[in-house]
Amino acid sequence: MRTRNAYDGFSLPEIGFGTYKLNGASGLETLERAIDAGYTMLDSAFNYENEGMVGKAVRESGVDRDSLQVVSKLPGRHHDHDEAVYTVEESLFRTGLDHLDLYLIHWPNPKVGKYVEAWQALIEAREAGVVGAIGVCNFLPEHIERLEKETGVRPVVNQIELHPYFPQQETLDYDAEHGILTESWSPLGRGNNLLSNPVITEIAKAHDATPGQTVLAWHIARGAIPIPKAASPERQTENLQAADLTLSPGEVDRITALGRPDGRLADQDPAEYEEF
């Protein structure tokens, strides 16, 4: 699969695999299938309570460790510097691996205002070799600029809510301008009618593709890295094949035009929303 590079050379595949709500033995089976299907970037989080499952899947996969990228995230309740330090270490211990490839701050929680000291802890974890690269989730440009101003270190990744009903063009442009890779969470929407939208289904039919493949191809065409989740081997493979689907600029624009002011799935505006 093709990869995308951040400003410092850190790279990610064009499509990753999300593990939200994948837990226990059933989650392990799903993730093992995903690795077998060819996914190499596995997105987890401390708050997903599945870092152990992800690590076990990686260890038992038979795939060379250096060929897989394991991602986790720091929860808001551990933004205090010292707590952040041991939380990153706990994430690593849970996986049973010798390092994590990418670690992100899950939400900025600007009212609490401790995301800079959390970021400093991630910098130290990277310098200690606990994690290979560091980034953020749901950060606005103002949050990222503060991180770099106060620590001198810019994130390599910003994972944000991004789908056709919420296209996030301004954030995509900002990230690209600063060499930050943009990842899309809930790239196919969640609990809405996105995949049955007539614009999506019409374009999918024109390419003999599924609506899901069409939406994932839209992400890739815009420079974002979608991280869909799928349980069945058929859907996992189908999603990966979206990387081979090329949409025309006009088709991309038609899908982007589906964006709407109330497009967020759960009204989680990073300027106000906080998650612990």
N, C-alpha and C positions, 0 to 999 in steps of 0.2 A: 504494500500500500504506500501511496505517496505520503510525504510528511511535510509539516510546516515548521519553520524555524523562527525562534524568538530573536531578539536583538543580540543576545549573547551566544547564539548557536544552539541553545536548547531546542529540541525538536519533539513533536508529537505527531502521531498518525492522523489522517484526515477524519477518521471516525473512531471514537472510543466506545467503551461499554459501561453503562451505569449500573450500580448495584443497590440503589435505594430500594428498601423493602425486600431485599434478598437476604434471608437469614437462615441459620441452621442448616440441616442436612439437605433440605430442598433447595435452598439458595446455593449450597455448594454444588449440587448437581447442575443447576442452571449455569453457574459460572464455569464449571468444567467444560460444559458444552460450548460455551462462548469462546473459551481459549482454544478448544479443538477446532472451532469454526474459523479461527484466525484473528480474533481480537487480541491486541497487544497492550492497550492502555485500559486499565481497570480502575474505575473511579469509585472510591469509598469515602467514608467520613467517620470521625469519632462518634458522632451522634447517630450514625446508621446502626451502630452496635453490631457490625459484621466484619470488623477488621481481621478478627481471627479466622473467619470463614474465607476471606479473600486470601490471606496468607497461606492457609492450608491448600486452597485451590492452586495457587502458584507453586507451592513446594511439591505437590503431587502431580503436577501437570505433565512432567517430562519435557517441558519446554525450557530451554536455556534461560536462566534467570536474567541475563543481560538483554534478552529479547522481549522482556515484559516490563511494563512501567506501572508501578503500583502508586496510586494517588490516595491521600487522605486529607482530612480537614480539621482545623482547630475550632472547637465550639466556643460560643460567646462567653460562657461562664468561666472560661479559663484564659481570659485576656491579660490578667496580671502576669507580668514578666516571668516570675518564678514558676507560677502555675503552668504557663505556656511551655516552659522548658521541659517540665516533667510530663506534661500531656503529650508532647511530641514523642518523647521517649516511650511513654506507655503505648502509644499507637504502634511504634516499632515492635515493642515486646509482644503485643497482641498478635501481630502478624507472624512472628517467629522467623522473620527475614533478617538479613544483616543490614539492610538500609531500605528506606522508602525513596522512590524516584522523584516524587513531587508532593509537596505539602502546602496546603492553602489555608488562609484565614477564611472561615465559612461565611461570616457576615461582618461588616465594619462596626455595627452597633454604635453609631456616632453619639448617641445620648450618653452612653457610658464613657466613651472617649478614650479607651485604652488600646485601640488597635495599633498605635505606633509602638507601644512597648511589647505587644504581642508580636509585631513584625520583627522587632529587635531579637526576640527569642528565636524566631524562625531563622534569622540570619546566623545566629550562633549555632543552631542545629545544623545548618548547611555547612558552616565552617568546621564543625566537629565530625562531619561525614555521616550524621544520622539520616539526613535527607540529601538528595542530589540537587534539587532545585526548589524554589519557593515562589508562591504566587498568592492570589486572592480570589475570592468569590464575591459577586454582588457589590463590587466597589465602584463608586462614581469617580469621574476624573479628579474631582477635588480631593477625594480620599487618597488616590494614588499619588497625586502631586505632593500631598503632605508627607506620605511615606518617604518619597525620594528626597524631599527637602530636608527632612529631619534625620535620615539615616544614610542617604547617599545610595540607596539600593532600590532599584525599580523591580516590580514583579515581572516574571516572565509569562504569567498566565493570569487572565481575569475570566472566571467562569460566571456567566450571567444567565438570567432567564431570557431566552431568545427563541422565537418561533414566528410563523407568519402573522399571527395576530398581534405580536409585539416584536417588531423587527430590529429595534435598538440601533438604528443607523448611526446616531451620534456617538454612541459608545464604541461601536465597531470601528468607526473612523478614527476616534481618539486612540484606541488600542493599536491599530495598524500604524498610525503615525509614530507611535512610540515603541514599535517593535514588540508589542505585547500580544501573545496569542489569545484569541477569544474563544472560549468554550461555551457551548450552548446547553444549559440544562432544560429538561422538558422540551426537547427540540421538536417533538411531534404533538405538542399540546398535551393536555391531561383533562379528561372529563368534559371535553367540548366537541364541537362538530367539525373540527379542522379537517380531518381526513375525508369527510364527505362533502366538503365545500366544492361547489361546481367548478371553480377556477382550478383547484387542485386536481380534481378527477378528470377534467378535460385535458389538462397538460399531461397527466399520467397516461391517459389513453393514447395520446399522440405519440408517446415514446414506448408504448407497450410495457409500461412500468406500473408499479403499485403506487397509490397515493403516498404511502410512507416513504418509498424510495424517492419520489418526486420532491417531497419536503426536505429530506436529508440532502439531496443533490442541490437544492436551493441554499441550504446552509453552506455547503462546500463552495458553491459558486460565489458566495459573498465573503469568503475568507474565514468563516467560522468553523469550529470543530464540534460537531454534534456528538453527544454521548447518550444514545438511546439505550433503553433496556428492553430485552425480549427474552421470553422463557423458552419458546419452542426453537428447535434447531432450524426449522424452515424460516422463521422470522429473523433469527439471528443472521443467517446467511443472506437473506433478502436485504436486510439493512446494510450489510457490508457491501453488497453489490451496487449500492447507490453511488459509491465512489466512481463507478464506471459510467454513470449517467451524466450527460452533458446537456444542460438547458441553454436555450438561447438567451441573450441579454433581455429580449422582450418578455420571455417567459419568466425570468427572474424578477423583472419589474412588475409584472402582473401579480405575482405571488406577494411581493413586498407591499404592493398597494392594498393588500388585505389588512394591513396594520390598522389599529384603531386606538383611540385614547384610553379606553378601558380594557385594553388587551391583556393586561397582566392576569395570570391565573388566579391569584389570591390577594391582589392588592398589596404586594410586598415591595413597597418602595424603599430602597436602601437608605434614602435620606431620613426615613422615619421608622421603618420596620426594624425590630430587633429580635434576634433569636439566640437562645442560650443553650 
